[in-house]
Amino acid sequence: MTKAKTKVLILGASGQIARHAVQMLGERQDVEQTLLVRDPKKLTGNEPSNARIAIGDVMDKKLLPQLMEGQDVVYANLGGDVDKQTAHILAVMKSKGVKRLIFVNSLGIYDEVPGKFGEWNRKEIGQYLPPYRQSADLIEASDIEYTILRAAWLQDENEVDYEITGRDEPFRGTEVSRKSVAALVTKLIEHPDTLVRANVGVNKPNTNGDKPAFM
């Protein structure tokens, strides 16, 4: 018997992390991707053959339920009003019986970044973090099988090199490549029983410092 294909709905699919993940998942014969994008111009144009593209907004009350039908995994990579978007995604997942969510969030939402880097991070992005914290709280309060990834400062090195820290551990390192976060997302889609109901920091090992090296 052939194994059923894993159906993945990618929200914010034209984002830089998501683009890497789309290509990595494109190599899998056993995956079907649905890419939701607001602006098709932001797509690379060489999306893999196992990806179909939907144009529209996560907050669309008609479109999201249609796209959610029959999905196995939702991977969200969003910006802006992530708290409102999260509430809508969770409601639609519940209504369609979809259980697995991978959500990219930000470091610093629990004030978990220690030392000088923590102070610098708070100054740089602290004002933008409340909706991300609210998003994580909503996901943790739900009954879905989530993984929240709190990514370090993102850079574009062509490398996969990361480590993770637990929800209640001090954050390690200062930076991580977008490709590394995408590789972890891909791994979770391929092994959906990994890091279930986990909320982890993601960083490149040995990048401790007062701020990311590229800043």
One Martini backbone bead per residue (centre of mass of N, CA, C, O) as a GRO file, in nm:
protein
  215
    1MET     BB    1   0.095   0.036   0.022
    2THR     BB    2   0.050   0.359  -0.014
    3LYS     BB    3   0.139   0.639   0.120
    4ALA     BB    4   0.008   0.902   0.229
    5LYS     BB    5   0.005   1.221   0.179
    6THR     BB    6   0.137   1.513   0.295
    7LYS     BB    7  -0.051   1.793   0.395
    8VAL     BB    8   0.052   2.137   0.334
    9LEU     BB    9   0.004   2.452   0.493
   10ILE     BB   10   0.133   2.770   0.380
   11LEU     BB   11   0.179   3.061   0.571
   12GLY     BB   12   0.370   3.281   0.420
   13ALA     BB   13   0.529   3.161   0.149
   14SER     BB   14   0.715   3.429   0.065
   15GLY     BB   15   0.898   3.400   0.274
   16GLN     BB   16   1.228   3.332   0.345
   17ILE     BB   17   1.190   3.069   0.500
   18ALA     BB   18   0.964   2.938   0.332
   19ARG     BB   19   1.118   2.911   0.066
   20HIS     BB   20   1.308   2.696   0.167
   21ALA     BB   21   1.093   2.488   0.254
   22VAL     BB   22   0.963   2.449  -0.024
   23GLN     BB   23   1.216   2.326  -0.155
   24MET     BB   24   1.260   2.090   0.043
   25LEU     BB   25   0.966   1.971  -0.002
   26GLY     BB   26   1.001   1.935  -0.318
   27GLU     BB   27   1.173   1.655  -0.273
   28ARG     BB   28   0.897   1.532  -0.187
   29GLN     BB   29   0.672   1.283  -0.286
   30ASP     BB   30   0.495   1.282   0.009
   31VAL     BB   31   0.419   1.589  -0.068
   32GLU     BB   32   0.170   1.852  -0.025
   33GLN     BB   33   0.145   2.190  -0.133
   34THR     BB   34   0.009   2.496   0.012
   35LEU     BB   35   0.033   2.836  -0.101
   36LEU     BB   36   0.002   3.130   0.084
   37VAL     BB   37  -0.041   3.446  -0.084
   38ARG     BB   38  -0.060   3.789  -0.139
   39ASP     BB   39   0.210   3.820  -0.332
   40PRO     BB   40   0.313   3.671  -0.623
   41LYS     BB   41   0.575   3.843  -0.678
   42LYS     BB   42   0.734   3.699  -0.428
   43LEU     BB   43   0.786   3.475  -0.589
   44THR     BB   44   1.026   3.291  -0.764
   45GLY     BB   45   0.901   3.080  -1.007
   46ASN     BB   46   1.035   2.786  -0.880
   47GLU     BB   47   0.820   2.605  -0.794
   48PRO     BB   48   0.729   2.314  -0.711
   49SER     BB   49   0.527   2.048  -0.825
   50ASN     BB   50   0.398   2.009  -0.514
   51ALA     BB   51   0.283   2.309  -0.563
   52ARG     BB   52   0.019   2.519  -0.470
   53ILE     BB   53  -0.142   2.831  -0.542
   54ALA     BB   54  -0.262   3.087  -0.317
   55ILE     BB   55  -0.451   3.390  -0.321
   56GLY     BB   56  -0.426   3.572  -0.011
   57ASP     BB   57  -0.567   3.585   0.319
   58VAL     BB   58  -0.568   3.467   0.636
   59MET     BB   59  -0.840   3.646   0.714
   60ASP     BB   60  -1.009   3.487   0.523
   61LYS     BB   61  -1.323   3.341   0.583
   62LYS     BB   62  -1.330   3.160   0.313
   63LEU     BB   63  -1.044   3.062   0.225
   64LEU     BB   64  -0.916   2.915   0.468
   65PRO     BB   65  -1.120   2.680   0.495
   66GLN     BB   66  -1.067   2.568   0.212
   67LEU     BB   67  -0.756   2.513   0.252
   68MET     BB   68  -0.785   2.331   0.521
   69GLU     BB   69  -0.897   2.105   0.379
   70GLY     BB   70  -0.721   1.805   0.444
   71GLN     BB   71  -0.503   1.880   0.627
   72ASP     BB   72  -0.213   1.801   0.833
   73VAL     BB   73  -0.037   2.074   0.806
   74VAL     BB   74   0.061   2.383   0.965
   75TYR     BB   75   0.257   2.660   0.834
   76ALA     BB   76   0.369   2.959   1.003
   77ASN     BB   77   0.486   3.289   0.851
   78LEU     BB   78   0.439   3.583   1.025
   79GLY     BB   79   0.317   3.920   1.033
   80GLY     BB   80   0.210   4.158   1.245
   81ASP     BB   81  -0.109   4.045   1.343
   82VAL     BB   82  -0.051   3.756   1.494
   83ASP     BB   83  -0.280   3.731   1.698
   84LYS     BB   84  -0.522   3.743   1.503
   85GLN     BB   85  -0.425   3.522   1.312
   86THR     BB   86  -0.412   3.296   1.521
   87ALA     BB   87  -0.708   3.288   1.602
   88HIS     BB   88  -0.809   3.214   1.317
   89ILE     BB   89  -0.647   2.957   1.267
   90LEU     BB   90  -0.749   2.795   1.512
   91ALA     BB   91  -1.050   2.800   1.437
   92VAL     BB   92  -1.018   2.656   1.161
   93MET     BB   93  -0.877   2.403   1.256
   94LYS     BB   94  -1.104   2.309   1.439
   95SER     BB   95  -1.333   2.299   1.219
   96LYS     BB   96  -1.131   2.085   1.038
   97GLY     BB   97  -0.945   1.887   1.217
   98VAL     BB   98  -0.665   2.025   1.258
   99LYS     BB   99  -0.361   1.951   1.460
  100ARG     BB  100  -0.097   2.066   1.307
  101LEU     BB  101   0.150   2.314   1.427
  102ILE     BB  102   0.378   2.555   1.278
  103PHE     BB  103   0.539   2.836   1.452
  104VAL     BB  104   0.686   3.138   1.386
  105ASN     BB  105   0.871   3.330   1.604
  106SER     BB  106   1.027   3.506   1.879
  107LEU     BB  107   1.258   3.631   2.047
  108GLY     BB  108   1.174   3.766   2.383
  109ILE     BB  109   0.872   3.704   2.494
  110TYR     BB  110   1.003   3.609   2.801
  111ASP     BB  111   1.271   3.736   2.875
  112GLU     BB  112   1.505   3.494   2.785
  113VAL     BB  113   1.738   3.700   2.727
  114PRO     BB  114   2.050   3.734   2.818
  115GLY     BB  115   2.211   4.003   2.897
  116LYS     BB  116   2.325   4.220   2.665
  117PHE     BB  117   2.154   4.102   2.439
  118GLY     BB  118   1.883   4.134   2.581
  119GLU     BB  119   1.893   4.442   2.594
  120TRP     BB  120   1.923   4.493   2.291
  121ASN     BB  121   1.671   4.339   2.198
  122ARG     BB  122   1.464   4.507   2.356
  123LYS     BB  123   1.531   4.777   2.215
  124GLU     BB  124   1.477   4.682   1.917
  125ILE     BB  125   1.189   4.472   1.965
  126GLY     BB  126   0.999   4.498   2.217
  127GLN     BB  127   0.750   4.662   2.089
  128TYR     BB  128   0.676   4.402   1.886
  129LEU     BB  129   0.608   4.145   2.088
  130PRO     BB  130   0.314   4.118   2.205
  131PRO     BB  131   0.175   3.959   1.963
  132TYR     BB  132   0.368   3.712   1.993
  133ARG     BB  133   0.290   3.638   2.279
  134GLN     BB  134  -0.013   3.606   2.228
  135SER     BB  135   0.017   3.382   2.021
  136ALA     BB  136   0.151   3.174   2.209
  137ASP     BB  137  -0.076   3.166   2.419
  138LEU     BB  138  -0.299   3.062   2.230
  139ILE     BB  139  -0.160   2.800   2.145
  140GLU     BB  140  -0.114   2.680   2.434
  141ALA     BB  141  -0.436   2.689   2.503
  142SER     BB  142  -0.470   2.482   2.309
  143ASP     BB  143  -0.534   2.140   2.158
  144ILE     BB  144  -0.294   2.137   1.982
  145GLU     BB  145  -0.014   2.030   1.779
  146TYR     BB  146   0.251   2.212   1.863
  147THR     BB  147   0.516   2.435   1.727
  148ILE     BB  148   0.736   2.671   1.864
  149LEU     BB  149   0.956   2.912   1.700
  150ARG     BB  150   1.225   3.093   1.846
  151ALA     BB  151   1.399   3.306   1.666
  152ALA     BB  152   1.667   3.439   1.593
  153TRP     BB  153   1.860   3.624   1.428
  154LEU     BB  154   1.848   3.671   1.084
  155GLN     BB  155   2.026   3.497   0.823
  156ASP     BB  156   2.186   3.413   0.482
  157GLU     BB  157   2.327   3.167   0.520
  158ASN     BB  158   2.442   2.861   0.358
  159GLU     BB  159   2.305   2.693   0.627
  160VAL     BB  160   2.294   2.410   0.866
  161ASP     BB  161   2.286   2.549   1.206
  162TYR     BB  162   2.147   2.417   1.508
  163GLU     BB  163   1.976   2.493   1.816
  164ILE     BB  164   1.792   2.418   2.120
  165THR     BB  165   1.553   2.562   2.350
  166GLY     BB  166   1.362   2.581   2.604
  167ARG     BB  167   1.110   2.763   2.737
  168ASP     BB  168   1.274   2.779   3.040
  169GLU     BB  169   1.525   2.870   2.896
  170PRO     BB  170   1.788   3.024   2.814
  171PHE     BB  171   1.892   3.188   2.561
  172ARG     BB  172   2.091   3.115   2.275
  173GLY     BB  173   2.253   3.319   2.121
  174THR     BB  174   2.189   3.551   1.820
  175GLU     BB  175   2.176   3.354   1.563
  176VAL     BB  176   2.028   3.250   1.235
  177SER     BB  177   1.943   3.077   0.970
  178ARG     BB  178   1.688   3.045   0.757
  179LYS     BB  179   1.764   2.759   0.664
  180SER     BB  180   1.755   2.630   0.947
  181VAL     BB  181   1.460   2.678   1.011
  182ALA     BB  182   1.357   2.525   0.759
  183ALA     BB  183   1.481   2.251   0.838
  184LEU     BB  184   1.310   2.218   1.092
  185VAL     BB  185   1.036   2.234   0.965
  186THR     BB  186   1.076   1.993   0.774
  187LYS     BB  187   1.124   1.783   0.996
  188LEU     BB  188   0.840   1.820   1.129
  189ILE     BB  189   0.681   1.732   0.877
  190GLU     BB  190   0.820   1.446   0.851
  191HIS     BB  191   0.802   1.448   1.195
  192PRO     BB  192   0.513   1.514   1.366
  193ASP     BB  193   0.611   1.376   1.657
  194THR     BB  194   0.793   1.622   1.694
  195LEU     BB  195   0.773   1.862   1.924
  196VAL     BB  196   0.515   1.835   2.086
  197ARG     BB  197   0.418   2.088   2.264
  198ALA     BB  198   0.647   2.300   2.177
  199ASN     BB  199   0.884   2.566   2.294
  200VAL     BB  200   1.149   2.699   2.096
  201GLY     BB  201   1.468   2.782   2.059
  202VAL     BB  202   1.666   2.922   1.776
  203ASN     BB  203   2.017   2.857   1.712
  204LYS     BB  204   2.345   2.922   1.669
  205PRO     BB  205   2.617   2.798   1.759
  206ASN     BB  206   2.850   3.008   1.888
  207THR     BB  207   2.680   3.321   1.907
  208ASN     BB  208   2.779   3.479   2.124
  209GLY     BB  209   2.679   3.813   2.241
  210ASP     BB  210   2.572   4.148   2.231
  211LYS     BB  211   2.534   4.084   1.920
  212PRO     BB  212   2.505   4.035   1.615
  213ALA     BB  213   2.761   4.018   1.384
  214PHE     BB  214   2.582   4.176   1.146
  215MET     BB  215   2.531   4.458   1.326
   0.00000   0.00000   0.00000
